[in-house]
Amino acid sequence: MAVRKPEPLKPFLPHPRPYYPWVIWFMGVLFQFYQTSLLYTPGILSLQLLKSFDITSAQLGLLAALGVYPFLFFQFPIGILIDKYGTRRITTIGITAVAFGGLLFGGSPTINYAYIGRILIGMGASVSLVNIVKILSNFFHPKRFAFMMGLTFALGMLGVFFGEIFISYFVERLGWRMTIINLGILGIIFALFFFAVMRDDIPGAKYNMNPQTREPLSLCLKRFLKKKQTWVLCLFCAFCLAPFPVFSGTWGVSFLRSTYHISLETAIYVHSSAFFSGALFAPLFGYLSTRFKCRKYYLVLGTFFAASFISAILFHHHSSITWLTLFYIGYGITIATFPIVYTVIHEQNVPRITASSIALINSFFALFGATGDQLIGFFLNFNWYSIVAKGVQAIPPDSFKAALTRVPIWLSLAFITAFFIKETHAKQKINEPKI
């Protein structure tokens, strides 16, 4: 009996509502902004959490890491589910999980309940990025993918920038518990809105920009996992993005306050300048890498200068806050090149598995990020001392610097790994050769 060949997909036809792809993409960005605001709260609320739960830095590191650990277990399966079933139901469940996690975290009477809340937040947050990349793959032209990823990253960075200010503002007026609980209620409303507006089309088919054969998802995944480049990109993503939740999340603001003895508002301003500068340059680097058909060049230079700026921030005491802010801005500009790695892995594989492929490299990022939070927390715990000053605990600046030394080391390893990445020349792969 003759084997039936897969039926070729029809070429892309413009969506009957041209504005709709932008609407659902923007809702995906709003979800990213929302989950990021809750995911990075331990960095802003570190002193409040230490005081409320009477915990050590190691326990705070675990609390932060438990928001990232679920990526290890749910990211790749969620990517496969989105590739197979679309985004509407899976993403709605993700938003709801983040919302209920926020409610539990904000109302937790003990640290154990806070741990469970953080796990729920991490589970839901693992849907955010793969939801967006699937929308970009199915509804936007491949030539726009790098720019749109840069724009997504930019809005995500601005979300962190304004999210820190937003949370800090309401924490001072409502307290940290009521602030987190209100965010949880807002998330439930947003989940209902997303489910009402989002409509799933045939996943990876009806509005796919690339004509391709409708091969089984399992076969596409098998080919993807056998590629050496898959694992090179996983390592690169882990090394270059793992410092983000560590330095830009949990310990960043506390490091500034401990080292420079500045107020919370000033520390957030300096810390957030990296997010703001990164947001400005991420779409530009995405556009330029497509315009000049060169992805690898930006990843090599970006990791090199990111390691340099982080080293300058950690190991050179700046007498002027202005100079310190400029180094943070430089760091933000360099990390704006990092979203290009998502475009590279998208271009090296068929769009059929866009969500799954990006979910896998995100899992490696989560592994290194969560482990980094834990290691730094345990390291600081050995150098912990208490001071009687408004009832809070503090960490010596030298201990912070020693613990955060692994951040420039990770970025240096990312720089080395970048040389092994295969250049795509901004061309999207449509079909895989037979194996």
N, C-alpha and C positions, 0 to 999 in steps of 0.2 A: 504494500500500500504506500503510495507516494506521500511524503511528508509535506504538509501544507506550509508554505512560506508565510512569515508574518506579513500582514497587510501594511503597506507603507502609509504613513500618516500624511494627511493633506497639508499643503503649505499653510503658513499662518494667514489668518484672515483677521483684519482689525476688529476689535471688540465693538459690538453695536452701540455701546455707550463709552465713548473715548475717555471720559473722565473717571470711569469706574476703576480701572487699574490703579490710578493715583489715589482714589478714595481708600481702597482696601490696603494699599501699601502704607498709607498714612495711619490707618488704624493699627497696622502691624508695628509701626514706629511708636505709636502711643502706648502699646503694650510693652514694648521694649523700655520706654521711658518709665513706665509704671513699675515693672518688675525690678529695674535697676535701682529705683528709689528705695525699694524695700530690701533688695539684696545687699546693698552697700551701707545699710544703716549702722552696723557695728562700728564702722570707721568713724562715723560722726558721733555716735552715742557711746563710745567706748568707756568714758569715765562714768556716765550715768548707769551703764549696764554693770560695771564693776561694783558700783555702790549699791544698786538696787538688789542684785543677786548675791552680793558679797562673795565674788569669785576671783580667781587668779588670772593672770595673763594667759596661761595655758588653756584655761576654760573659755576665756574670751576668744582665743584662737580657734578652739573647737566649735564654738557658737558660730563664728564666721564661716568656718570650713563646712559646716553642715548645710549651709546654703549653696555650696558648690559641689559637694559629694554626689548629690542626686544626678548631676550631669553624667557622672561615670556610668550610672546604671540605666538612665532613661533617655539620654541624648540620642544615641544611635537607634534604639528601638522606635523612638518618636520620629526620627528622620525617615525610617522605613514606613511607618504608618502614614506619615504625610505624603510620601511618594506614592503610596498605594491608594489612600482614601481621600486625599485632599486636606485642606486646612480648616474648614469651618468647625467641625465637631472637635477635632483634636485641640485646636487653639482655644476654643471656648472652655474646654475642660482645664487647659493650662492656666488661663486667666482666673478661673474659679479657684483653682488650687492655691495660687498666689494670694488671692483675697482671703481665703479661709486661713492660710498660714499667717497672714498679717494679723487677723483677728485673734488667733491663738497666741501669737508672739506678744502682741500688745497687752493681752489680758492674762498672761502667764503668771501664776503665783510663785512658781519655783523655776529654777534653771532648766529642769527636765522638760517642763511644758514649753519653755522657750526653744529648746532643742527640736522638739516635734514641729513647732511652728516654722522654724528655719528650714527643716526638711521639706515641708509642704511648699514653702516659697521656692526652694531650689527645684523641686519637681516641676512646678508650673513654669518657672523661668526657663527651663530647658527647652520649652517649645518656641520661645520668642524668636530667636535668630533663624532657625530652620523654617519657621513660618514665613518670614520675610524673604528669604532666598528662594523659596518655592514660588512665591508670588512674582518675584523678579524674573525667574526663569520662565514662567508660563505666560506672563502678561507683558513683558518688555523685550525690546530688541536686544540681541546679544551684545551689540556695540555699546549699549547703555549700561550693561551689567556692572562694570567696574566703577563708572561714575555713580550709579545708583547705590552701590555698596558703600562708596565713599560718603555719599549724602546720608545714607542710613547711619553710618558710623558717626558722622558729624552731628546729626540730630540726637543720637545716643549720648555723645559726649556733652552736648548742650543740656541734655536731660540730666546728666550727672551734675553738671555745673549749677543749673538752676534747682535741681533736686536737693542738693546739699544746702543751698540757701533757703529753699522752701521748708525743708524739714527742720533746719536750725531755727528758723523764724517761729514756727508753730511749737517746737519743743520748748522754747523759752516762755511761751504764753499758755500752752495747754498741758505741757509735760510730755515726756516721750511716749507714755502709754496711750494717752488719748489721741496723739498724733498718728500712731501706727494703727490703732483701731479705726479711726476715721478713714485712713487709706484702705483698710480692708473693706469697709462698707462701699467706698467708691469703686473698688475693684469688682464687686458683685454687680453693681449697676452697669459697669463697662462690659462685663461678660455677656449680659443680656443684650446690650446694644450691638456688640460684635456679632452675636449669633443671628440677630435680626437683619443685619445689613449684609453680612458675608454670604456669598453664594458659591458653592463648589461646582466647577465645570469638570469635564472628564480630566482627571489628574494627568498632567504632562502630555495632553493630546490636543484638545480642541483649540486652545489658544497658545500652543507651543510655537515659538518662532522658527523652530528647526524641523524640516521634514526628516523623518527618521523611521526605522522599522520598529514596530511595537513588540520588542522582544520581552520575554518574561523578566520581571524585576529581579528574580533570584539569579538569573544568568548575568545580568548587568552587575549585580553586587559581587558575584564570584569573580568576574574579571577585575573589578575595582580593587578587591582585597588582594589580588595576586600581583598588583603592580608595585614595583619598588618605589616609584614616586609617591604613592599613597603614604607610605611610612616615612619618607623623607619630609613630606609636607606636614605630617602629624607631629614629628619631632620639632620642626621649625615653629609651628603654631604653638606648641607647648612652651618652648623656650622664650619666644618673643611676647606671648600674651600672658603667661603665668605671672609675671611681675605686676600685671595690672590690678588684680584684686588685692595683692599684697601691699604694694606701694601706693597705688592710687585709691585703694579701698580701705581695708581694715586699719592699717597702721600709719597711713600718710599724714592725716591731721594730727594724730597724737605725737608723731615724730617731730613735727614743726613746733608744737606747743612745748614739748619737753626740751628741745634743743635751743629754741630761740626765745622762750618765755613770752610768747605773744598770746593775745586773746583768741578765743575760739573763732570770732568773726574774721580776724586778720588771717588766721591759719587757713580757714576755708577759702578766703579770697586768693591767697598765694597758691594753695593747693589746686583750686579750680581753674587757675590761669592756664594750666596744662590742658585741661579739657577744652577750654575756649579756643586756644590756638590750634589744637588738634582738629576741632570742628571746622575751622576755617580752611584748613589745608587738605583734609581728607578727600573731598570731592575733586579738588584740583589735581591731586596726585592720581586719582582714579582716571580722570579725563586725560592727563598727560601720558599715562602708561598705555592707554588705548591709542592716543594720537600718534605716538612714536613707536607703537607695537613692541613695547619693552616692559616686562613686568619684573624680571629678576633684578635689574639694575636698582630699582627703587627699594626692593627688600634688602639688598646688600647694604646700601648706604644708610637706609633707615635704621637698621639694627646697630650699625657701627656708631652712628651719632647718638642714638638713644643710650647706649652703654656709656658713652663719653659724658653726656649731660647728667645721667644718674650718678656717675662717679663724682662729678664736680659738686653735685648737691649733697651727697653723703659725706664726702671726705674733706671738703673745704668749707670752713666756717665763714659765712658771709656776714660782715658787719652791717651791710645795708640790705634792707628788705627789698629794695628796688632791684639790686643785682640778683638776689635770690629768686625773685619773680621772673626775671629775664631767663634764668636757667630753667625754670619750670616751663616757660613759654617755649624755649628751644626743645625741651623734652617732648612737649605736646606736638610740636611740628614734626618731629621725627617719628613718633608713634602713629602719625596720620598715614604713614605708608603701609602699616600692617594690614589693613583690610584687603589689600591687593592679594594676599595669600588665598583669600576665599575665592577671588576671581580665578586664580591659577588652578585651583583644584576643580572648580566648575568647568573651566575650559579643557582640562585634561580628561574629562569624563563626559559621557552623554547626559543631556539634561534630564533624562528619565530618572536618574538617581541623584539629582542636585541636593535634595534635602538630606539624603543618607550620607553622601560624601562629606558634606560640610559638618554634619552631626558627628561624624567619626573624628575629624580633627578637633572639633570642639571638646570632645570627650578627653583628648589628651591635654588640652588646655585646662580643663577642669581638674584633671588628676594632678598636674603640677601646681595649679593655683591653690587647691585645697591642701595639698601636702605642704606647700610653702607657708600658708597661714598657720598650720599646725606646728611646723618646725620653728618658725619665728616665735610663736607663742610659748613653746616649751623653752626655747633659748632665753627669752626674756624672763621667764619664771625663775631661772637660776640667778638672775641679777635683779631680783625684785626687792623693793623696800617700800615701806609705807611712810607717809608723812602726815602729820596732823595739820591739814590745811583745807578747810571747808569739807572735811570728811572724805577726801578722795585719795587715791593712790597714784603714785608717779613712777616713772621708769627713768633711770639715768640716761643722758644723751649718748654716752659711750656704748651702753648696752644696745641702744637702738641701732647705732651705726654698725656695730659688730653683727647684729642679727640680720640687718638688711643688706649686708655685703653680698649675699647670694643673688640679689636682684641684678647688679651689673654682670655677675658671672653668668646668669641665665641668658642675658642679652648678648654676651660675648659668644656663647654657644650657639645662639640663633644666628649670629653673624657668620660663624663658620659653616653652619648647616645650609645657609642661603646659597653658598657656592655650588651645592649639589642639586639645586632645584632646576628642573628642565624648563627652558624658556618656551612659552606658548606663542609668542609673537601676536598676541591678542586674537587668536583664531579659536573659535569654538568647535570642539569635536562633535560630530553628528552621529557617526557610526563607528563601532568597534570592529577590528579585524577578528576573524574566526579564531578560536583557540582549540 
